[in-house]
Every structure is written in C-alpha cells, then in structure tokens.
Amino acid sequence: MNKDQLNENEDETGLQLNIVERKLAELKSRWPSHSVQPKMVADLEDLEEERDRLRHLLHLR
C-alpha cells in the first residue's frame, strides 16, 4: 500500500469516526433521565465500540 492509499484510508476512517461521534451525540441528546429503553443502551454500546475501534485504527497509522 502506497502513501496515497494510506492517506485515503485514514481520511475515510476519520470520516467514519465523525459520523459515529455525531450519532453518539444525537443519541445522548435523546437520552431520558430515567427508564432508558434497552435498545438505546444497546445502540450506545455499539456506537461506543465502533468509535473505539476507529480511534484505534487511526492511532495505528
């Protein structure tokens, strides 16, 4: 993989990270102060795992 391909992949990963972070912020803005639905908790966990995975990829480069 050449330098241009690495930069392109890094840019794509960064864009994906931005999308995930926006989804997290949107979900947290809808978070009730009590009686959280199990689906919301699962969505939060999935988004946080994806965010962490993408951050890890960016730090490896």
N, C-alpha and C positions, 0 to 999 in steps of 0.2 A: 504494500500500500504506500503510495507516494504522499508527499506532504500536503498537496492539494486535497487529496481524498481524506486525509486525516482531519484537515481543517473543515471540510464539508461535513464530515460525520460529527465533529464537535459542534458545529453550528446547528445541525439537526437535533442533536441531543440537548443543546441549550434551549432550542425552541420547544421541544417536548417538555423540558423541565418547566419552562414558563407556563405552558398550558396546564400542567399538573398543579403548579402552585396557584394559578388562578382558580382552578376547580376546588382546591382546598379552601381558599379564601371564601369562595362563594358558599361552599358547604358550611363552613364555620359561621358565616353571616346568618344562615338559616337555623343554626343550632338552638334548640329550645333550652330554657334554663332548667327544665326537668322533663321527665318522661320521654327520653330520647328513643326513637324507634331503632330497633336492631339493624335495619337496613342502613340507616345513617351511620351507625357505628362501623358496620362492615365497609361502607363506602370510604369512611375516613381512614380506616386501617389500610385499605387497598391503595388509596391515594398516597398515604404516607410511605408505604413500602415502595411504590413506584418512584416517588420523589427521592427517596434514599438511594435506590438503585441508579437513577440517572445522575445524582450527585457523585456517586462512587465512580461511575463511568467517566465523568468529566475530570475527576481528580487523578484518574489513572493515566490520562493523556498528558 
